[in-house]
Amino acid sequence: CESIIPNWLRFIPGIIDSQDISLNISREMLQNNPVISKIKKGITNKIINELKLLSEKEKDKYLKFWENFGSVIKEGLYEYNDFHEKLLPLLKFKSTISDDWISLDDYLNKMQKDQKEIYYFSNFDKDKIDLIKSPQLETFIEKKIPVIFMTDPVDDFWLPNIGKYKEKEFKSITKGKINLKDLSKNKQKNENKEINDLINIL
């Protein structure tokens, strides 16, 4: 029943027991009842908070959950709702920077200092080994610029809707032009500065 729980949480079964809802309730009343709306918001927030706790305290269990239901959770990002900011930190991705699943915050921590975009590669082949071999990734891997893999069909729908995360825009490495020269120059400058600072200290 989508009036009680959003479709992107449809994998969760349950029964709602409430004294505020009449037993004799029509479908129309169910859809327009403010009590139902309040219950739906409360349940949705509760589930998201529990998932957040699971991801922080029992990472292995959360990753098993994500492998089964992650693509369904992402559906909540292309629906217009109030939960986008809470859902985005829950997302997990494969990437060029780690053999493990990473979050968007993990990606931001691995970005180069002057990097302004979150680079991603859309490919529905979930085998990371095959993805890494793609010639489109060679330059990014060589320059150690992190790229996350979007491997679910639903990714093509939520990305244009969300656009960015913490002021960093999502940028496909296969669409449009990407100028990595300035990024590489800035990286070299930063490395040279670190070396000079170390020399001065010594």
N, C-alpha and C positions, 0 to 999 in steps of 0.2 A: 504494500500500500504506500504509494509515493506521498500521500498526504501525511503519513506518519514518519517515514524515513526516506531520504533522497535515493534516487535510483543508483547512484554511485556507491552506496553502502548496502546494496541489495544482497550481498553475501552474508549479512548478519540476520539470523532469525531471532524472533522474540515475541513476547506478548506484552501489551501495554495495559496496565490495570490502573484505572483512574475513576474517582468518584465524581469528577467534573463533567463526564460525558454520559449522556443519556443512552440507555440500551436501545431505544427506538430512534435511531438516527439515520437519516437519508444520505445518499451519496452526495447530494448537493450541499447538505449541511456539513458533511464531513470535509468537503473541499473549502468551505468558507467560514469555518468555525475558528475564532481566534484562540480558543483553548487548544485546538489541534495544532495550530501554527506554533504556539508556545511550546507544546510538547515536542514537536518536530525539531525546533531549534535547540531545545535542551538536550534531547537524545543525541543529535548530531555533534554538538559541542562535547558531550561526554565521551562519545566514541573517539573523536579526534584527540582529545586529551589522553585517553587511555593508550592510543597508538603512539603518541608522543612519548609517554612514559616507557612503553615497551621498547621503543627505538633507543632510548637512553640507557635503560637498565638491563635489558636482555637482547642485545644486538643480534645474536644468532637466531633467536626466535623471530625477531622482527624481520630479518632478511628472508627467512622461510615464508613468512606471511607475505612479504613484498613480492617474492617470486610467483606466488599464486594469485595475488589480488592487486598488485601494483597498477596494472593497466586499467583496472576498474576504478581505482582511486583517482587516476588521472582524468577520468571523465568529469569529475567535479570541477576541473579547471576550465573546461570550455562551456560549462553552464554558468549563467549569470547568478551568482549567489554571494553570500557574505563570508565564505570560508576560504577564499583563495590564499590569503596570507598565512593561514594556519596549515593549509595543505602543502604548500611549496617546500617547507623545511622537511616534510616527511618523504619527499621523493628520493629515490635511489637510482643511480646510473652506473653503468660500466664506463670506463674511460681509458685514455692513453697514459694516465699518470699512476694507475694502481691496478693490481690484479683483483682487488676487492671492490665491492660496491661503494660508491661515494655519494655524499649529499651535495646539494648546491653550495652549502657553506664550506664543505671540504674543497670544492672546486675554487671558490673565492680565495681560500687560504693558499692555494697552489698557483694562483695567477701570477704572471709577471707584474712587476711594480707599476708599470705604466699601461698595463692592459685595460682596455675600457669595455670589452665585450666578453660574453660567455660564448665560446665557440662550440658548436655541436655538429655532429655528422649523422644524418638520417639514413638509416639502412635497416631493413627489417630482418636481416640475418643476425640472429642472436649469438652467433659464434664469434667471440672477441678475436680469436686468432685470425680468422678470415678478414675481419674488419681492419685489424692492424696492418694487414698486408696491402690495403687499398693505397694506390698511388696518390690519391687526394690527401692522404695524411702524412706523406713523407716529409714535407717541409715543416709541418707542425711538430712532428716527432724529433726531427733534426734540431730545431730551434728550442725544443723543450717547452712548447706552448701547449697547455692542456686542452684536450678536446673531449667532450662527453658524447656518448653514443645514444641516439634516440632510435630505439629498436621496436617500438610499438606503433601500430597504425594510428592510434589515438593521439600520438605526439604531433602529428600534422595539424590537428584541430586545436589543441590547447595552446600551443606555442604562439600562434598569431593573436590569440585572445589575451594572453598574459603579457607577452612582449619583453618584460624585463624582470630581474630579481635584484632587489637592493640596489637599484639605480644602474645595474649593469644589463645592457640589452643582450638578448639572445641573438646570435649571428650564425647562420648556416655557412659552413665552409664550402658548400657546393652551389650556393646561390649568390649571385652578385660578386663584386670585387672585394678582395681583402688585401689591405696594404700592411704587410708584415715588416717592411724595411725599417720604418721608423721605430717599431717595437724592438727590432733587433739592435738598432743603433743605441736606443735607450738602455737596453740590457747591457751592451758592451760598455757604455759609459758608467753604469752602476758598478759593473765588475771592476773596471779600472779604478774607480773611486775607492772601492773596498780594498783593493791591493795597495793603493797609495796610502790610505789610512793605516793599514797594517804596517807598512814600511815606516811611517812616521812614528808609530807607537814603539816599534823595535829600535 
